[in-house]
Amino acid sequence: MTAPEETSSSPAAGRTVPCGARFRAAVLELAAMRGVGVPLLLAASLLLAPEGGADPGLRDSDGEAVLEVGKTDASDAAIRKALAMALALSDPGARILPGEDVRRLEAAVETLGYRNKTLAHALQRLSFQPLDGRITDVRDAAQLFGFVNEWCFDEDQVRRRFRELAPVYHPDTGIVACRERMGQLIDARNLLVHHVRNVYGSGDWMGRRGGPSA
């Protein structure tokens, strides 16, 4: 007489795997919802389980338990990882991506992270604390624009730097919107342009540009 065939819902003799109590309950619920036993659920999951997945561990917030998984040569950790993946994929919004797509997404995330750090550094470099009142001193104006002194720039450089800084602090559209800072930038631009034109007109500019930095 031949032995009766094992059905998908009958428990298979063999392995038990330690796991968390909540994890065990979730696996049993998923198997029942799929209309299969845990061994068949595990067999299918092992075919799809990616390498390097997270092991849910031997216990969870509900404590420790053991799960009957039938006959398999997989390690306890591999079994828990595979079943954890099956639970994750039971979410209607879950999807499996090819490894190349995952690596491409990871590279894109890394690139965005680098760009964010670069932007944060640039904003920190460009930012300044508004001075009290209006900008009336050439040295203060030069400092706000990032010039080392009042002799190291010309009118084109002043206007170019203003175009770089204005979008950062514009009160309506700026990344670091600040009406006070924007007003001081305008004051500083006008003061520096006036300073350049006056000193150039006096013929004193080239001699002073060779002086020490402030």
C-alpha positions as CSV (number, residue, x, y, z in Angstrom):
1,M,0.0,0.0,0.0
2,T,1.3,3.4,-0.9
3,A,1.5,6.2,1.6
4,P,-1.2,8.9,1.2
5,E,0.0,12.0,-0.6
6,E,0.6,15.0,1.5
7,T,-2.0,17.8,0.8
8,S,-1.2,21.5,0.7
9,S,-3.0,22.1,3.9
10,S,-1.7,19.1,6.0
11,P,1.2,19.7,8.3
12,A,4.5,18.2,7.0
13,A,6.8,16.4,9.4
14,G,10.2,18.0,9.8
15,R,11.6,21.3,10.8
16,T,10.5,23.8,13.4
17,V,12.1,27.2,13.3
18,P,12.3,29.6,16.2
19,C,10.8,33.0,15.5
20,G,8.9,35.8,17.0
21,A,5.3,35.1,18.2
22,R,3.8,38.0,16.1
23,F,5.8,36.8,13.1
24,R,4.5,33.3,13.5
25,A,0.9,34.5,13.7
26,A,1.3,36.6,10.6
27,V,2.8,33.7,8.6
28,L,0.0,31.4,9.6
29,E,-2.6,34.0,8.7
30,L,-1.0,34.5,5.3
31,A,-0.8,30.8,4.6
32,A,-4.5,30.4,5.5
33,M,-5.4,33.4,3.3
34,R,-3.5,31.8,0.4
35,G,-5.1,28.4,1.1
36,V,-1.8,26.6,1.5
37,G,0.3,25.2,4.3
38,V,3.4,26.9,5.6
39,P,5.7,24.4,3.9
40,L,4.3,25.3,0.5
41,L,4.4,29.0,1.3
42,L,8.0,28.7,2.4
43,A,9.0,26.7,-0.8
44,A,7.6,29.5,-3.0
45,S,9.2,32.2,-0.9
46,L,12.6,30.6,-1.0
47,L,12.5,30.7,-4.8
48,L,12.0,34.5,-4.8
49,A,13.8,35.6,-1.6
50,P,16.7,38.0,-2.5
51,E,20.1,37.6,-0.8
52,G,20.9,39.8,2.1
53,G,17.4,40.3,3.3
54,A,16.7,41.2,7.0
55,D,16.3,38.4,9.4
56,P,13.2,39.2,11.6
57,G,15.0,37.3,14.5
58,L,14.1,34.9,17.2
59,R,11.6,37.1,19.1
60,D,9.5,40.2,18.6
61,S,7.2,42.4,20.6
62,D,4.9,39.5,21.4
63,G,7.7,37.2,22.5
64,E,9.2,33.9,21.2
65,A,7.5,31.1,19.3
66,V,8.3,28.2,16.9
67,L,7.0,27.7,13.4
68,E,6.5,24.3,11.7
69,V,8.0,24.6,8.2
70,G,8.2,21.0,7.0
71,K,11.2,19.5,5.3
72,T,13.8,21.9,4.0
73,D,17.6,22.2,4.0
74,A,17.5,26.0,4.3
75,S,18.9,27.6,7.5
76,D,16.7,29.0,10.2
77,A,17.7,32.6,9.2
78,A,17.0,31.9,5.5
79,I,13.6,30.5,6.3
80,R,12.7,33.6,8.4
81,K,14.0,35.9,5.7
82,A,12.0,34.2,3.0
83,L,8.8,34.2,5.0
84,A,9.4,37.9,6.0
85,M,9.6,38.7,2.3
86,A,6.3,36.8,1.6
87,L,4.7,38.9,4.3
88,A,6.1,42.1,2.8
89,L,4.8,41.1,-0.7
90,S,1.3,40.4,0.7
91,D,0.9,44.2,0.9
92,P,-1.1,45.3,-2.2
93,G,1.3,48.1,-2.9
94,A,4.4,45.9,-2.8
95,R,6.3,45.0,-6.0
96,I,9.5,43.1,-6.9
97,L,12.1,45.0,-8.8
98,P,15.0,43.5,-10.8
99,G,18.4,43.9,-9.2
100,E,19.6,46.3,-11.8
101,D,16.6,48.6,-11.1
102,V,17.3,48.5,-7.4
103,R,21.0,49.4,-7.9
104,R,20.0,52.2,-10.3
105,L,17.5,53.6,-7.7
106,E,20.1,53.3,-4.9
107,A,22.6,55.2,-7.1
108,A,20.0,57.9,-7.8
109,V,19.3,58.3,-4.0
110,E,23.0,58.5,-3.3
111,T,23.4,61.2,-6.0
112,L,20.5,63.2,-4.6
113,G,22.0,62.9,-1.1
114,Y,25.3,64.3,-2.4
115,R,23.5,67.2,-4.2
116,N,21.5,68.0,-1.0
117,K,24.7,68.2,1.0
118,T,26.3,70.4,-1.7
119,L,23.3,72.7,-1.7
120,A,23.3,72.9,2.1
121,H,27.0,73.8,2.1
122,A,26.4,76.4,-0.6
123,L,23.5,78.0,1.4
124,Q,25.6,78.0,4.5
125,R,28.4,79.8,2.6
126,L,26.1,82.3,1.0
127,S,24.0,83.0,4.2
128,F,24.7,86.0,6.5
129,Q,23.1,87.5,9.5
130,P,21.4,90.8,8.6
131,L,23.0,93.8,10.2
132,D,21.0,96.3,12.1
133,G,19.4,98.9,9.8
134,R,20.5,99.7,6.2
135,I,23.9,99.0,4.7
136,T,25.9,102.2,4.6
137,D,29.5,101.1,4.9
138,V,31.4,99.8,1.9
139,R,33.3,97.3,4.0
140,D,30.0,95.8,5.3
141,A,28.6,95.7,1.8
142,A,31.7,93.9,0.5
143,Q,31.5,91.4,3.4
144,L,27.8,90.6,2.6
145,F,28.8,89.9,-1.0
146,G,31.6,87.6,0.1
147,F,34.5,89.9,-1.1
148,V,37.6,89.9,1.1
149,N,37.9,93.7,0.9
150,E,36.5,96.7,-0.9
151,W,39.3,96.7,-3.6
152,C,39.0,93.1,-4.9
153,F,36.1,93.4,-7.4
154,D,34.7,95.4,-10.2
155,E,31.1,96.3,-11.3
156,D,30.6,93.2,-13.3
157,Q,31.5,91.0,-10.3
158,V,29.2,92.9,-8.0
159,R,26.2,92.5,-10.4
160,R,27.1,88.8,-11.0
161,R,27.3,88.1,-7.2
162,F,23.9,89.9,-6.7
163,R,22.3,87.7,-9.3
164,E,23.6,84.7,-7.5
165,L,22.4,85.8,-4.1
166,A,19.1,87.4,-4.9
167,P,17.2,84.2,-5.8
168,V,18.3,82.7,-2.5
169,Y,16.8,85.5,-0.3
170,H,14.0,86.8,-2.5
171,P,11.0,87.3,0.0
172,D,8.5,85.6,-2.4
173,T,10.5,82.9,-4.2
174,G,13.8,82.5,-2.4
175,I,15.1,79.3,-0.9
176,V,15.9,81.2,2.3
177,A,13.2,83.9,1.9
178,C,14.0,87.0,3.9
179,R,12.8,90.5,3.1
180,E,15.3,92.1,5.4
181,R,18.3,90.3,3.9
182,M,17.0,91.0,0.4
183,G,16.8,94.7,1.2
184,Q,20.3,94.7,2.6
185,L,21.6,93.0,-0.6
186,I,20.0,95.7,-2.7
187,D,21.6,98.4,-0.5
188,A,25.0,96.6,-0.7
189,R,24.8,96.3,-4.5
190,N,24.0,99.9,-4.9
191,L,26.7,101.0,-2.5
192,L,29.4,98.8,-4.1
193,V,28.5,99.9,-7.7
194,H,28.7,103.5,-6.6
195,H,32.0,102.8,-4.9
196,V,33.5,101.2,-7.9
197,R,32.4,104.0,-10.2
198,N,33.7,106.7,-7.9
199,V,37.1,105.1,-7.3
200,Y,37.6,104.2,-10.9
201,G,36.7,107.7,-11.9
202,S,39.3,109.1,-9.4
203,G,42.1,106.9,-10.9
204,D,42.9,105.4,-7.5
205,W,41.5,101.9,-8.1
206,M,44.5,100.1,-9.5
207,G,46.8,101.4,-6.9
208,R,44.5,100.3,-4.0
209,R,43.8,96.9,-5.4
210,G,47.4,95.9,-4.8
211,G,47.1,96.6,-1.1
212,P,46.7,94.1,1.7
213,S,43.4,92.3,2.2
214,A,41.1,93.4,4.9
